[in-house]
Amino acid sequence: MFRKTGIILLKTGLVITGILVIYILSIAFGAFGHLQSKKELLSFKNATASLVFSDKGELIGKIFSENRTNVTYGQLPSTLINALVATEDARFFQHAGIDSRSLFRVIIKSVLLKDRRSGGGSTITQQLAKNMFGRKSSGPLSILIIKTKEAILAHRLEKVLTKEEILTLYLNTVSFGENVFGIEAAAGRYFNKKVESLNTEESAVLIGILRANDFYNPRLHPENAKLRRNVVLKQMEKYKYLDKDETDSLCNLPLIQNYTNLEIEGPADYFLFQVKNETEQILKNIQSETGEKWNIEEDGLLITTTLNLTLQNYATRSFRDHLPEMQKRLSNQYKLKETEELLQAGLLAIDPETGAVKAWVGGINFKTQPYDQILARRQLASTFKPILYAEAFEEGMEPCQYLDNDSIILSGFEDWSPENFDHSYGGRYSLAGALAQSMNVPTFNLYLKVDFLKLDSLWKKMGFSFVLNNNPSVALGTAEASIREVAAAYSSFANGGFKVSPQSIVSIKSADGKVIWQNEFSGIKPRVLTERTSMLISAILQKAVTEGTGASMKTVFGVTLPLAGKTGTSQNYADAWFAAVNPKLIIVSRVGASSPSVHFNTGSNGSGSALALPLVALTLKQVQSDPVLREELIVDFKKLPPELAGVLDCPDFKEKNTFDKLRDLFKKDKINFDNQVNKSKQKKKPFFKRLFGR
């Protein structure tokens, strides 16, 4: 009878074994869904964040679908490996992917005895298989199939990878919460460190997070994280990675973290968005030319930019120092009656020789105000004037020619009359003086003298997109432009008359360092102004900073760097502008509420010199105190050549002489703008040609 029972049990065992073998083989050969082959396992690739660096190699941000940066085994500290193995898989170096002892323990304790404290039976290799391909549950029996698949994959992984490679891939793949994947990203997020710099207790904190990403998050639950850290340290002691004294000492340490989240507190969020757009366009061009395809969010590209992080930080600090006070003044003016009273601001700094972007502050807060003010188009106001004066010089006028400053009334435009900022009239201003002092009435008279078609052509060549219409208000800056366009246009005043386009990227490399694209910053730059005109405008705008509308740069802020510059204040103080010019640096700022209907009531708060200039001045004041950055970004202006010596040696303002007064007797009270413009366009023949009809 016992023999019969034994035979039955043997047969039953063989049947069960056969069923298990068939079951496992059917899964292995894909009967329950695709199972990755050894070849596919070897070709597995994590989605890896692209890293964006400053011009000096500092990390300024990441672009990713999953926030992950891969590391090599050599970068992993031994204490980190020890903490992982001691806590997650003590027999990792002994098993071949499946730990039968742990599996048996789970079956007995977790399944039969319902003891959830017994832990999981998955090895590090099985966890890796789960992390690599995820889990798709489709029914009550699916977990059994999933676990079997992971066991088979773990066995295959052990066949094709070394233990070191498995550990590296696991630590590069695993999630640490907060959309952070991989140990390098986790070290940066929670401790602001590279993984190789982690100490023992920091390693224990990060390994502790793996048990429950949220519950043991050191930012959200520091007490939980500390308790879990100490559990990990005790496990390291249990398996002889630490002695008791070390463990006790480390367990008594406070939990110290240096939480750093570039997604929330990045130094250049608006710029990072611009870099992503530019990079995607470059990669698209590469694909169309070579067929080589790259994904900026998954391929771990290394993108070096033109951004000077120190200057960027100085500019950001100027926003923090200046705008809150101005915001307070605006809010007090409206007593919270307006819903759109929030001041918006942008600042862009570029190299006028190459167009390389050195600082890009696109707004006050990227998370709450994502619209980039660098690209927003608003009325230029007096920032337009240097372009008008440049055209006048292109047409042969001279800085010491004089323009009337008498009141003008235009018929046909509701008797509109241009006004100077200080409401003064009378006398005459030189072209140089009128521009340096930003006088409106002389500027309008100049507008009547230039050829509008040529002015419009210059406007377009400089890169402006707004369509100019020949009407009186254009003279005083009703044309619209973005900060980016103004910075590019003003570069021609600093570089001898050439057009540049702002550029953000120096190079793009693959994760292994292969150069994909390199910016040589070369190529032919179109000439938009003669060198003579460029030098004249530059010299006059230097006067604007030393003795004109930009004088507060020195008198208020103490900035004595060699600078040219121009303020701009649009109608009703809706927008304030300031553009600073140096042969190696252009900085343009603009400040104004989202709606032009919300604005300061007085120039003491809302003018270009009061609202926009301080952002540039506070930035440059820090540059002035930084000898390294000052030498890198600031140089002296070249002296005017001999042929231009003395060309600006004339008074800005002159009272009218007897001849002028006699001429004024024949002036009309009102002028017709259309007739005046048409008259100015007529090219008179020389006297003798008119006399002889030829």
Beta strands, then each sheet from edge to edge (+ up, - down):
strand 1: 50-53
strand 2: 59-63
strand 3: 67-68
strand 4: 180-181
strand 5: 302-305
strand 6: 343-350
strand 7: 357-361
strand 8: 377-379
strand 9: 402-404
strand 10: 410-411
strand 11: 428-430
strand 12: 480-482
strand 13: 505-509
strand 14: 515-518
strand 15: 564-569
strand 16: 576-582
strand 17: 585-593
strand 18: 653-654
strand 19: 671-672
sheet 1: 2+ 1- 5- 13+ 14-
sheet 2: 3+ 4+
sheet 3: 7+ 6- 17+ 16- 15+
sheet 4: 8+ 12-
sheet 5: 9+ 11- 18+
sheet 6: 10+ 19+
end
